């Protein structure tokens, strides 16, 4: 597999031409064939060219391109939902099938989850009035941290306000410029930002390529600690990290291992415990577990599951823990209840993966290239940015809401539709989606190798 450096570069580091070229080409190709704006595809407030001195000099051309996109009705993002997310959602006054939500277990809107959030507001109020280290901690925070540690099989867990901040806190607090991180080439942006904040040297190994990782590990400078960083499930491709091989290399070379489980928690393993359960490994084979709590778990927040000593250190040294307001009581209560439901109803995980298999098999039978996806994240590889945007619009017109992923979220020429399956989908929902994909079969869709 080849390394994809464009996916990991900071947007601010790209040249003005790189920033403008994809959308400019898209609009040039679409020019003269406007779809026309609609309430279903246009955010509440479209962009307007501005002369604000705070804006970067390259902002004016960007606003012009965005305005044209709105005028032509091809802007594909920030579509407002008119109610709760779920298997079906309301947009523009009509019901459509949601096929891009992270609600993997179908727990958004679960009556017990909602009720616990309401009760938490009644008891604790809407906010905490402080940071965790000072006056922002309540008994719900401690209860949740115990639940998370128990769920991941560690001695402790630390709660953060987002999964992004959990990654930022762990790497920027535990590592220095005298250490190094060896990172999977497709690792999440938050992991890269964390390394930059810590000024820790980064080396990238080719995605899921253990020979590439072994080569990087073998060149360790004397005395430097090494942290290997990977994800349980990769959010743009739907494939799984080879955890047994990662653990073996970690042990062989005396490194530490960190796994971000944002898209594998509640998804992998018979009970949804994650990638360690999926492979039948012990939780302590991994030194640091992190995850978001806004995907399979229908709330906000993030956490790090670690040893007790590391947890105490993070609580007293991690800037995102010390200087961010504590997670609000309603969000914490919702997470506690969702974890309880997951443990009581592991069949949700089985339903999720059965649904994912049904959709993947159906799309492959239609001739779509799904890459190496083996999870509920199903990328439909189209390569062309134009094909991704126009196919997403066509599917929406047919009643299926999907998300096009284009540059700079993925490298140029790697555009795709990213589908996310839920345990809340019925077989009829997925057959409806397959019928729509059959109808809009794109000449730009890449034939599987």
URRAWO-V381864 format. One record per backbone hydrogen bond with DSSP energy under -0.5 kcal/mol. CO is the residue of the C=O (numbers start at 0). NH is the residue of the N-H. Records with the same first field share a line. If there is no record, write none. Layout:
CO=NH + NH
This chain:
2=4
3=6
4=7 + 8
5=8
9=12
10=13
14=18
15=19
16=20
17=21
19=23
20=24
21=25
22=26
23=27
24=28
25=29
26=30
29=32
37=40 + 41
43=45
51=54
55=58
56=59
57=61
58=62
59=63
60=64
61=65
62=66
63=67
64=68
65=69
66=70
67=71
68=72 + 73 + 74
69=72
71=34 + 35
77=79
80=82
86=97
88=90 + 95
89=81
90=93
93=90
95=88
96=98 + 400
98=419
101=103
102=105
103=422
106=109
109=113
110=114
111=115
112=116
113=117
114=118
115=119
116=120
117=121
118=122
119=123 + 124
120=124
129=325
130=133 + 135
137=140 + 141
138=142
139=143
140=144
141=145
142=146
143=147
144=148
145=149
146=150
147=151
148=152 + 153
155=305
157=303
159=301
161=165
162=166
163=167
164=168
165=169
166=170
167=171
168=172
169=173
170=174
175=178
178=200
179=226
180=182 + 202
181=228
182=204
183=186
187=190 + 191
188=192
189=193
190=194
191=195
192=196
193=197
194=198 + 199
195=198
200=180
202=182
204=184
205=208
207=209
208=212
209=213
210=214
211=215
212=216
213=217
215=218
216=219
220=223
224=179
225=227 + 255
226=181
227=257
228=183
229=259
231=240
233=236 + 237
237=373 + 374
238=233
240=242
241=244 + 245
242=246
243=247
244=248
245=249
246=250
247=251
248=252
249=253 + 254
250=253
255=227
256=286 + 287
257=229
258=260 + 289
259=231
260=263 + 264
263=266 + 267
267=273
268=271
271=265
273=277
274=278
275=279 + 280
276=279
281=284
282=285
287=258
288=304
289=260
290=302
292=298
295=297
296=298
300=162 + 292
301=159
302=290
303=157 + 305
304=288
305=155
306=310
307=311
308=312
309=313
310=314
311=315
312=315 + 316
313=316 + 317
316=318
317=320 + 321
318=322
320=131 + 132
323=131
327=331
328=332
329=333
330=334
331=335
332=336
333=337
334=338
335=339
336=340
337=341
338=342
339=343
340=344
344=347
345=348 + 349
346=350
347=351
348=352
349=353
350=354
351=355
352=356
353=357
354=358
355=359
356=360
357=361
358=362
359=363
360=364
361=365
362=367
363=366
367=369
368=380
369=372
375=377 + 420
376=374 + 378
377=418
378=380
379=416
380=445
381=383
382=414
383=387
384=388
385=389
386=390
387=391
388=392
389=393
390=394
391=395
392=396
393=397
394=399
395=398
398=96
399=401
400=98
401=403
402=417
403=405
404=415
405=408 + 409
410=413
414=381 + 382
415=404 + 417
416=379 + 418
417=402
418=377
421=424
425=429
426=430
427=431
428=432
429=433
430=434
431=435
432=436
433=437
434=438
435=439
437=440
441=444
